[in-house]
Amino acid sequence: QVQLQESGPGLVKPSETLSLTCTVSGGSISSYYWSWIRQPPGKGLEWIGYIHYSGSTNYNPSLKSRVTMSVDTSKNQFSLKLSSVTAADTALYFCARSDHYYDSSGYDYWGQGTLVTVSS
Amino acid sequence: SYELTQPPSVSVSPGQTARITCSADALPKQYAYWYQQKPGQAPVLVIYKDSERPSGIPERFSGSSSGTTVTLTISGVQAEDEADYYCQSADSSGTYLWVFGGGTKLTVL
């Protein structure tokens, strides 16, 4: 059974960089697309972007200037960095898996989510 | 920016049929996906590629597409179906940017 687990600081200061890692267990990170999705408290889901195990990426245009995603196949992990954070970046951050970027079978596995609060 | 439009809320009595819609210009060209999210939990995929149901999802969940609108139908709604439902799709510009709808709160009366 594939499992995803987000990890990283739960509190980040304004203007600093948010860094999260998603560890994949029970399956290989290869051959899939790995996404980050966030959900501000009491609000809806927002797609941040995805990274392929090969390293190719696609980001939400509204966040693109601040987002960097990377993948470490040797550790079965992928990561998110979001720079220059503000209170508006406070959210529950999920990682999720899909089999393709086009005509996929959807996000079939999700992490439990990790809450990141931006505050001084 | 590309947007998917959902009604904020839908209410039904147990045993009735709930229909949740999602509208956008690109939906005739792009598949839609539906997720169920209960409080404090990660979303769960209930429909993919407009009308396919993942294994383990009850048969009362179905999806359909007509023009610029896709619909999630829950037949014989049960109390456990009360949740937020989100549609997801991609734009049709070739950039494959994914987007979620604003979500619909399904209340079982």
HADDOCK unambig.tbl for C-alpha pairs under 7 A between the chains (distance, minus, plus):
assign (segid A and resid 44 and name CA) (segid B and resid 102 and name CA) 5.62 0.50 0.50
assign (segid A and resid 44 and name CA) (segid B and resid 103 and name CA) 6.12 0.50 0.50
assign (segid A and resid 45 and name CA) (segid B and resid 100 and name CA) 6.26 0.50 0.50
assign (segid A and resid 46 and name CA) (segid B and resid 100 and name CA) 6.36 0.50 0.50
assign (segid A and resid 47 and name CA) (segid B and resid 98 and name CA) 6.56 0.50 0.50
assign (segid A and resid 47 and name CA) (segid B and resid 99 and name CA) 5.90 0.50 0.50
assign (segid A and resid 47 and name CA) (segid B and resid 100 and name CA) 6.86 0.50 0.50
assign (segid A and resid 60 and name CA) (segid B and resid 97 and name CA) 6.63 0.50 0.50
assign (segid A and resid 101 and name CA) (segid B and resid 96 and name CA) 6.91 0.50 0.50
assign (segid A and resid 102 and name CA) (segid B and resid 96 and name CA) 6.89 0.50 0.50
assign (segid A and resid 103 and name CA) (segid B and resid 31 and name CA) 6.43 0.50 0.50
assign (segid A and resid 105 and name CA) (segid B and resid 48 and name CA) 5.75 0.50 0.50
assign (segid A and resid 105 and name CA) (segid B and resid 49 and name CA) 6.65 0.50 0.50
assign (segid A and resid 106 and name CA) (segid B and resid 33 and name CA) 6.41 0.50 0.50
assign (segid A and resid 106 and name CA) (segid B and resid 48 and name CA) 5.79 0.50 0.50
assign (segid A and resid 107 and name CA) (segid B and resid 45 and name CA) 6.53 0.50 0.50
assign (segid A and resid 108 and name CA) (segid B and resid 45 and name CA) 6.16 0.50 0.50
assign (segid A and resid 110 and name CA) (segid B and resid 42 and name CA) 6.58 0.50 0.50
assign (segid A and resid 111 and name CA) (segid B and resid 42 and name CA) 6.98 0.50 0.50
assign (segid A and resid 112 and name CA) (segid B and resid 41 and name CA) 6.77 0.50 0.50
assign (segid A and resid 112 and name CA) (segid B and resid 42 and name CA) 5.53 0.50 0.50
assign (segid A and resid 113 and name CA) (segid B and resid 42 and name CA) 6.81 0.50 0.50
